[in-house]
Each structure stands twice: as C-alpha cells, then as structure tokens.
Amino acid sequence: MWNVLGLLTMSGVGLVMTGSAAVGGAMAAINTAIGFTMYILYERVWARIGWGRHG
C-alpha cells in the first residue's frame, strides 16, 4: 500500500510540475525503480557488515 501511495503522489507531483500525465507517470515509475534498487543494494551492503554482531 505504501508503494502505491508513493507512486500516486509522485505521479501527481510530476503532473503538476510538467503539465503532462505521461511525463509525471514516467517520473513516478523511474523513481519507484530507483528506490527499489537502492533498497536492495542497501540491504545487501548492511547484511555483509558484522559490526556489533556477537555469535
């Protein structure tokens, strides 16, 4: 649900800023793809760091 809300919000912001629903939607899709990719990379990096782990 959170992702859908973010996608709709970004589409609306893109529409307001550019005046084009297509460009706003593309901006939202690209933003979602970048955010998802960054999340995966972030999790993989932190999974490899053992600071403070015992056991």
HTML snippet that shows the backbone in 3Dmol.js (N, CA, C, O; Angstrom):
<script src="https://3Dmol.org/build/3Dmol-min.js"></script>
<div id="view" style="width:600px;height:400px;position:relative"></div>
<script>
const pdb = `
ATOM      1  N   MET A   1       0.817  -1.194   0.000  1.00  0.00           N
ATOM      2  CA  MET A   1       0.000   0.000   0.000  1.00  0.00           C
ATOM      3  C   MET A   1       0.864   1.262   0.000  1.00  0.00           C
ATOM      4  O   MET A   1       0.561   2.234  -0.692  1.00  0.00           O
ATOM      5  N   TRP A   2       1.950   1.233   0.791  1.00  0.00           N
ATOM      6  CA  TRP A   2       2.835   2.381   0.884  1.00  0.00           C
ATOM      7  C   TRP A   2       3.426   2.735  -0.476  1.00  0.00           C
ATOM      8  O   TRP A   2       3.520   3.908  -0.835  1.00  0.00           O
ATOM      9  N   ASN A   3       3.825   1.703  -1.232  1.00  0.00           N
ATOM     10  CA  ASN A   3       4.409   1.931  -2.552  1.00  0.00           C
ATOM     11  C   ASN A   3       3.388   2.534  -3.513  1.00  0.00           C
ATOM     12  O   ASN A   3       3.730   3.399  -4.319  1.00  0.00           O
ATOM     13  N   VAL A   4       2.156   2.090  -3.433  1.00  0.00           N
ATOM     14  CA  VAL A   4       1.100   2.617  -4.305  1.00  0.00           C
ATOM     15  C   VAL A   4       0.855   4.087  -3.986  1.00  0.00           C
ATOM     16  O   VAL A   4       0.708   4.909  -4.891  1.00  0.00           O
ATOM     17  N   LEU A   5       0.813   4.412  -2.704  1.00  0.00           N
ATOM     18  CA  LEU A   5       0.618   5.803  -2.295  1.00  0.00           C
ATOM     19  C   LEU A   5       1.774   6.681  -2.793  1.00  0.00           C
ATOM     20  O   LEU A   5       1.547   7.785  -3.288  1.00  0.00           O
ATOM     21  N   GLY A   6       2.982   6.202  -2.664  1.00  0.00           N
ATOM     22  CA  GLY A   6       4.139   6.943  -3.152  1.00  0.00           C
ATOM     23  C   GLY A   6       4.105   7.126  -4.658  1.00  0.00           C
ATOM     24  O   GLY A   6       4.427   8.200  -5.167  1.00  0.00           O
ATOM     25  N   LEU A   7       3.715   6.077  -5.372  1.00  0.00           N
ATOM     26  CA  LEU A   7       3.620   6.136  -6.835  1.00  0.00           C
ATOM     27  C   LEU A   7       2.573   7.161  -7.273  1.00  0.00           C
ATOM     28  O   LEU A   7       2.814   7.950  -8.187  1.00  0.00           O
ATOM     29  N   LEU A   8       1.429   7.146  -6.626  1.00  0.00           N
ATOM     30  CA  LEU A   8       0.372   8.109  -6.956  1.00  0.00           C
ATOM     31  C   LEU A   8       0.779   9.545  -6.612  1.00  0.00           C
ATOM     32  O   LEU A   8       0.510  10.474  -7.373  1.00  0.00           O
ATOM     33  N   THR A   9       1.423   9.711  -5.470  1.00  0.00           N
ATOM     34  CA  THR A   9       1.878  11.040  -5.075  1.00  0.00           C
ATOM     35  C   THR A   9       2.911  11.573  -6.055  1.00  0.00           C
ATOM     36  O   THR A   9       2.823  12.723  -6.485  1.00  0.00           O
ATOM     37  N   MET A  10       3.885  10.750  -6.408  1.00  0.00           N
ATOM     38  CA  MET A  10       4.921  11.183  -7.344  1.00  0.00           C
ATOM     39  C   MET A  10       4.326  11.471  -8.715  1.00  0.00           C
ATOM     40  O   MET A  10       4.759  12.405  -9.391  1.00  0.00           O
ATOM     41  N   SER A  11       3.343  10.685  -9.134  1.00  0.00           N
ATOM     42  CA  SER A  11       2.671  10.952 -10.411  1.00  0.00           C
ATOM     43  C   SER A  11       1.982  12.312 -10.370  1.00  0.00           C
ATOM     44  O   SER A  11       2.058  13.081 -11.329  1.00  0.00           O
ATOM     45  N   GLY A  12       1.313  12.604  -9.262  1.00  0.00           N
ATOM     46  CA  GLY A  12       0.646  13.895  -9.110  1.00  0.00           C
ATOM     47  C   GLY A  12       1.622  15.053  -9.111  1.00  0.00           C
ATOM     48  O   GLY A  12       1.373  16.078  -9.746  1.00  0.00           O
ATOM     49  N   VAL A  13       2.729  14.898  -8.405  1.00  0.00           N
ATOM     50  CA  VAL A  13       3.754  15.949  -8.380  1.00  0.00           C
ATOM     51  C   VAL A  13       4.320  16.153  -9.783  1.00  0.00           C
ATOM     52  O   VAL A  13       4.501  17.287 -10.227  1.00  0.00           O
ATOM     53  N   GLY A  14       4.598  15.053 -10.477  1.00  0.00           N
ATOM     54  CA  GLY A  14       5.112  15.148 -11.845  1.00  0.00           C
ATOM     55  C   GLY A  14       4.123  15.821 -12.776  1.00  0.00           C
ATOM     56  O   GLY A  14       4.516  16.604 -13.640  1.00  0.00           O
ATOM     57  N   LEU A  15       2.852  15.526 -12.611  1.00  0.00           N
ATOM     58  CA  LEU A  15       1.806  16.144 -13.427  1.00  0.00           C
ATOM     59  C   LEU A  15       1.749  17.652 -13.176  1.00  0.00           C
ATOM     60  O   LEU A  15       1.687  18.448 -14.113  1.00  0.00           O
ATOM     61  N   VAL A  16       1.770  18.026 -11.902  1.00  0.00           N
ATOM     62  CA  VAL A  16       1.717  19.448 -11.557  1.00  0.00           C
ATOM     63  C   VAL A  16       2.958  20.181 -12.075  1.00  0.00           C
ATOM     64  O   VAL A  16       2.850  21.292 -12.595  1.00  0.00           O
ATOM     65  N   MET A  17       4.113  19.574 -11.936  1.00  0.00           N
ATOM     66  CA  MET A  17       5.360  20.240 -12.318  1.00  0.00           C
ATOM     67  C   MET A  17       5.545  20.335 -13.832  1.00  0.00           C
ATOM     68  O   MET A  17       6.112  21.309 -14.327  1.00  0.00           O
ATOM     69  N   THR A  18       5.070  19.330 -14.567  1.00  0.00           N
ATOM     70  CA  THR A  18       5.316  19.308 -16.016  1.00  0.00           C
ATOM     71  C   THR A  18       4.076  19.588 -16.845  1.00  0.00           C
ATOM     72  O   THR A  18       4.186  19.987 -18.005  1.00  0.00           O
ATOM     73  N   GLY A  19       2.892  19.384 -16.268  1.00  0.00           N
ATOM     74  CA  GLY A  19       1.655  19.551 -17.021  1.00  0.00           C
ATOM     75  C   GLY A  19       1.319  18.360 -17.891  1.00  0.00           C
ATOM     76  O   GLY A  19       0.366  18.405 -18.668  1.00  0.00           O
ATOM     77  N   SER A  20       2.096  17.294 -17.767  1.00  0.00           N
ATOM     78  CA  SER A  20       1.884  16.100 -18.586  1.00  0.00           C
ATOM     79  C   SER A  20       1.710  14.878 -17.694  1.00  0.00           C
ATOM     80  O   SER A  20       2.564  14.580 -16.859  1.00  0.00           O
ATOM     81  N   ALA A  21       0.585  14.167 -17.881  1.00  0.00           N
ATOM     82  CA  ALA A  21       0.352  12.943 -17.109  1.00  0.00           C
ATOM     83  C   ALA A  21       1.350  11.861 -17.499  1.00  0.00           C
ATOM     84  O   ALA A  21       1.777  11.082 -16.646  1.00  0.00           O
ATOM     85  N   ALA A  22       1.729  11.800 -18.775  1.00  0.00           N
ATOM     86  CA  ALA A  22       2.683  10.782 -19.238  1.00  0.00           C
ATOM     87  C   ALA A  22       4.058  10.998 -18.607  1.00  0.00           C
ATOM     88  O   ALA A  22       4.693  10.054 -18.139  1.00  0.00           O
ATOM     89  N   VAL A  23       4.504  12.243 -18.602  1.00  0.00           N
ATOM     90  CA  VAL A  23       5.811  12.543 -18.005  1.00  0.00           C
ATOM     91  C   VAL A  23       5.752  12.322 -16.490  1.00  0.00           C
ATOM     92  O   VAL A  23       6.690  11.773 -15.912  1.00  0.00           O
ATOM     93  N   GLY A  24       4.676  12.739 -15.852  1.00  0.00           N
ATOM     94  CA  GLY A  24       4.513  12.513 -14.423  1.00  0.00           C
ATOM     95  C   GLY A  24       4.518  11.035 -14.078  1.00  0.00           C
ATOM     96  O   GLY A  24       5.141  10.622 -13.100  1.00  0.00           O
ATOM     97  N   GLY A  25       3.827  10.246 -14.874  1.00  0.00           N
ATOM     98  CA  GLY A  25       3.817   8.797 -14.650  1.00  0.00           C
ATOM     99  C   GLY A  25       5.178   8.177 -14.864  1.00  0.00           C
ATOM    100  O   GLY A  25       5.588   7.294 -14.111  1.00  0.00           O
ATOM    101  N   ALA A  26       5.883   8.631 -15.887  1.00  0.00           N
ATOM    102  CA  ALA A  26       7.238   8.122 -16.148  1.00  0.00           C
ATOM    103  C   ALA A  26       8.169   8.483 -15.000  1.00  0.00           C
ATOM    104  O   ALA A  26       8.977   7.662 -14.566  1.00  0.00           O
ATOM    105  N   MET A  27       8.054   9.712 -14.513  1.00  0.00           N
ATOM    106  CA  MET A  27       8.871  10.128 -13.372  1.00  0.00           C
ATOM    107  C   MET A  27       8.589   9.248 -12.156  1.00  0.00           C
ATOM    108  O   MET A  27       9.513   8.845 -11.449  1.00  0.00           O
ATOM    109  N   ALA A  28       7.342   8.957 -11.919  1.00  0.00           N
ATOM    110  CA  ALA A  28       6.961   8.125 -10.779  1.00  0.00           C
ATOM    111  C   ALA A  28       7.497   6.705 -10.932  1.00  0.00           C
ATOM    112  O   ALA A  28       7.999   6.120  -9.972  1.00  0.00           O
ATOM    113  N   ALA A  29       7.392   6.154 -12.137  1.00  0.00           N
ATOM    114  CA  ALA A  29       7.885   4.794 -12.371  1.00  0.00           C
ATOM    115  C   ALA A  29       9.395   4.726 -12.204  1.00  0.00           C
ATOM    116  O   ALA A  29       9.911   3.783 -11.604  1.00  0.00           O
ATOM    117  N   ILE A  30      10.100   5.710 -12.727  1.00  0.00           N
ATOM    118  CA  ILE A  30      11.557   5.743 -12.601  1.00  0.00           C
ATOM    119  C   ILE A  30      11.955   5.908 -11.142  1.00  0.00           C
ATOM    120  O   ILE A  30      12.870   5.238 -10.664  1.00  0.00           O
ATOM    121  N   ASN A  31      11.271   6.793 -10.441  1.00  0.00           N
ATOM    122  CA  ASN A  31      11.551   6.995  -9.016  1.00  0.00           C
ATOM    123  C   ASN A  31      11.338   5.703  -8.225  1.00  0.00           C
ATOM    124  O   ASN A  31      12.148   5.369  -7.361  1.00  0.00           O
ATOM    125  N   THR A  32      10.279   4.989  -8.507  1.00  0.00           N
ATOM    126  CA  THR A  32       9.994   3.737  -7.815  1.00  0.00           C
ATOM    127  C   THR A  32      11.070   2.699  -8.110  1.00  0.00           C
ATOM    128  O   THR A  32      11.526   2.001  -7.204  1.00  0.00           O
ATOM    129  N   ALA A  33      11.479   2.595  -9.376  1.00  0.00           N
ATOM    130  CA  ALA A  33      12.517   1.629  -9.756  1.00  0.00           C
ATOM    131  C   ALA A  33      13.851   1.959  -9.082  1.00  0.00           C
ATOM    132  O   ALA A  33      14.538   1.064  -8.591  1.00  0.00           O
ATOM    133  N   ILE A  34      14.215   3.238  -9.058  1.00  0.00           N
ATOM    134  CA  ILE A  34      15.462   3.644  -8.412  1.00  0.00           C
ATOM    135  C   ILE A  34      15.390   3.379  -6.908  1.00  0.00           C
ATOM    136  O   ILE A  34      16.340   2.858  -6.324  1.00  0.00           O
ATOM    137  N   GLY A  35      14.284   3.730  -6.292  1.00  0.00           N
ATOM    138  CA  GLY A  35      14.118   3.492  -4.859  1.00  0.00           C
ATOM    139  C   GLY A  35      14.201   2.022  -4.503  1.00  0.00           C
ATOM    140  O   GLY A  35      14.830   1.663  -3.508  1.00  0.00           O
ATOM    141  N   PHE A  36      13.581   1.168  -5.293  1.00  0.00           N
ATOM    142  CA  PHE A  36      13.613  -0.271  -5.040  1.00  0.00           C
ATOM    143  C   PHE A  36      15.032  -0.813  -5.208  1.00  0.00           C
ATOM    144  O   PHE A  36      15.490  -1.628  -4.407  1.00  0.00           O
ATOM    145  N   THR A  37      15.714  -0.362  -6.239  1.00  0.00           N
ATOM    146  CA  THR A  37      17.089  -0.804  -6.481  1.00  0.00           C
ATOM    147  C   THR A  37      18.005  -0.367  -5.339  1.00  0.00           C
ATOM    148  O   THR A  37      18.833  -1.149  -4.872  1.00  0.00           O
ATOM    149  N   MET A  38      17.861   0.863  -4.896  1.00  0.00           N
ATOM    150  CA  MET A  38      18.676   1.365  -3.793  1.00  0.00           C
ATOM    151  C   MET A  38      18.400   0.597  -2.503  1.00  0.00           C
ATOM    152  O   MET A  38      19.319   0.324  -1.732  1.00  0.00           O
ATOM    153  N   TYR A  39      17.139   0.252  -2.271  1.00  0.00           N
ATOM    154  CA  TYR A  39      16.776  -0.538  -1.088  1.00  0.00           C
ATOM    155  C   TYR A  39      17.473  -1.897  -1.111  1.00  0.00           C
ATOM    156  O   TYR A  39      18.030  -2.328  -0.101  1.00  0.00           O
ATOM    157  N   ILE A  40      17.444  -2.567  -2.254  1.00  0.00           N
ATOM    158  CA  ILE A  40      18.091  -3.881  -2.378  1.00  0.00           C
ATOM    159  C   ILE A  40      19.596  -3.758  -2.135  1.00  0.00           C
ATOM    160  O   ILE A  40      20.165  -4.550  -1.384  1.00  0.00           O
ATOM    161  N   LEU A  41      20.243  -2.778  -2.759  1.00  0.00           N
ATOM    162  CA  LEU A  41      21.677  -2.581  -2.573  1.00  0.00           C
ATOM    163  C   LEU A  41      22.018  -2.267  -1.116  1.00  0.00           C
ATOM    164  O   LEU A  41      22.977  -2.806  -0.564  1.00  0.00           O
ATOM    165  N   TYR A  42      21.232  -1.401  -0.509  1.00  0.00           N
ATOM    166  CA  TYR A  42      21.426  -1.037   0.890  1.00  0.00           C
ATOM    167  C   TYR A  42      21.362  -2.268   1.789  1.00  0.00           C
ATOM    168  O   TYR A  42      22.231  -2.463   2.638  1.00  0.00           O
ATOM    169  N   GLU A  43      20.354  -3.084   1.608  1.00  0.00           N
ATOM    170  CA  GLU A  43      20.190  -4.283   2.428  1.00  0.00           C
ATOM    171  C   GLU A  43      21.336  -5.263   2.217  1.00  0.00           C
ATOM    172  O   GLU A  43      21.793  -5.887   3.175  1.00  0.00           O
ATOM    173  N   ARG A  44      21.804  -5.408   0.995  1.00  0.00           N
ATOM    174  CA  ARG A  44      22.920  -6.327   0.717  1.00  0.00           C
ATOM    175  C   ARG A  44      24.212  -5.841   1.360  1.00  0.00           C
ATOM    176  O   ARG A  44      24.980  -6.638   1.901  1.00  0.00           O
ATOM    177  N   VAL A  45      24.451  -4.537   1.301  1.00  0.00           N
ATOM    178  CA  VAL A  45      25.659  -3.994   1.932  1.00  0.00           C
ATOM    179  C   VAL A  45      25.610  -4.209   3.440  1.00  0.00           C
ATOM    180  O   VAL A  45      26.574  -4.708   4.021  1.00  0.00           O
ATOM    181  N   TRP A  46      24.511  -3.842   4.079  1.00  0.00           N
ATOM    182  CA  TRP A  46      24.425  -3.963   5.528  1.00  0.00           C
ATOM    183  C   TRP A  46      24.404  -5.409   5.997  1.00  0.00           C
ATOM    184  O   TRP A  46      24.807  -5.694   7.125  1.00  0.00           O
ATOM    185  N   ALA A  47      23.946  -6.319   5.164  1.00  0.00           N
ATOM    186  CA  ALA A  47      23.960  -7.736   5.539  1.00  0.00           C
ATOM    187  C   ALA A  47      25.392  -8.267   5.623  1.00  0.00           C
ATOM    188  O   ALA A  47      25.648  -9.245   6.325  1.00  0.00           O
ATOM    189  N   ARG A  48      26.319  -7.634   4.918  1.00  0.00           N
ATOM    190  CA  ARG A  48      27.723  -8.075   4.910  1.00  0.00           C
ATOM    191  C   ARG A  48      28.554  -7.437   6.018  1.00  0.00           C
ATOM    192  O   ARG A  48      29.687  -7.858   6.249  1.00  0.00           O
ATOM    193  N   ILE A  49      28.028  -6.450   6.696  1.00  0.00           N
ATOM    194  CA  ILE A  49      28.767  -5.755   7.733  1.00  0.00           C
ATOM    195  C   ILE A  49      28.475  -6.422   9.070  1.00  0.00           C
ATOM    196  O   ILE A  49      27.318  -6.587   9.458  1.00  0.00           O
ATOM    197  N   GLY A  50      29.539  -6.801   9.767  1.00  0.00           N
ATOM    198  CA  GLY A  50      29.379  -7.535  11.009  1.00  0.00           C
ATOM    199  C   GLY A  50      29.586  -6.709  12.252  1.00  0.00           C
ATOM    200  O   GLY A  50      29.727  -7.272  13.338  1.00  0.00           O
ATOM    201  N   TRP A  51      29.612  -5.388  12.139  1.00  0.00           N
ATOM    202  CA  TRP A  51      29.855  -4.539  13.297  1.00  0.00           C
ATOM    203  C   TRP A  51      28.826  -4.786  14.386  1.00  0.00           C
ATOM    204  O   TRP A  51      27.621  -4.752  14.139  1.00  0.00           O
ATOM    205  N   GLY A  52      29.309  -5.033  15.580  1.00  0.00           N
ATOM    206  CA  GLY A  52      28.432  -5.158  16.722  1.00  0.00           C
ATOM    207  C   GLY A  52      27.697  -6.487  16.827  1.00  0.00           C
ATOM    208  O   GLY A  52      26.886  -6.680  17.732  1.00  0.00           O
ATOM    209  N   ARG A  53      27.974  -7.389  15.917  1.00  0.00           N
ATOM    210  CA  ARG A  53      27.302  -8.706  15.985  1.00  0.00           C
ATOM    211  C   ARG A  53      28.119  -9.659  16.849  1.00  0.00           C
ATOM    212  O   ARG A  53      29.345  -9.718  16.755  1.00  0.00           O
ATOM    213  N   HIS A  54      27.425 -10.385  17.673  1.00  0.00           N
ATOM    214  CA  HIS A  54      28.078 -11.367  18.523  1.00  0.00           C
ATOM    215  C   HIS A  54      27.465 -12.728  18.247  1.00  0.00           C
ATOM    216  O   HIS A  54      26.245 -12.889  18.226  1.00  0.00           O
ATOM    217  N   GLY A  55      28.327 -13.690  18.041  1.00  0.00           N
ATOM    218  CA  GLY A  55      27.775 -15.037  17.867  1.00  0.00           C
ATOM    219  C   GLY A  55      27.989 -15.662  16.571  1.00  0.00           C
ATOM    220  O   GLY A  55      27.555 -16.793  16.352  1.00  0.00           O
TER     221      GLY A  55
END
`;
const viewer = $3Dmol.createViewer("view");
viewer.addModel(pdb, "pdb");
viewer.setStyle({}, {cartoon: {color: "spectrum"}});
viewer.zoomTo();
viewer.render();
</script>
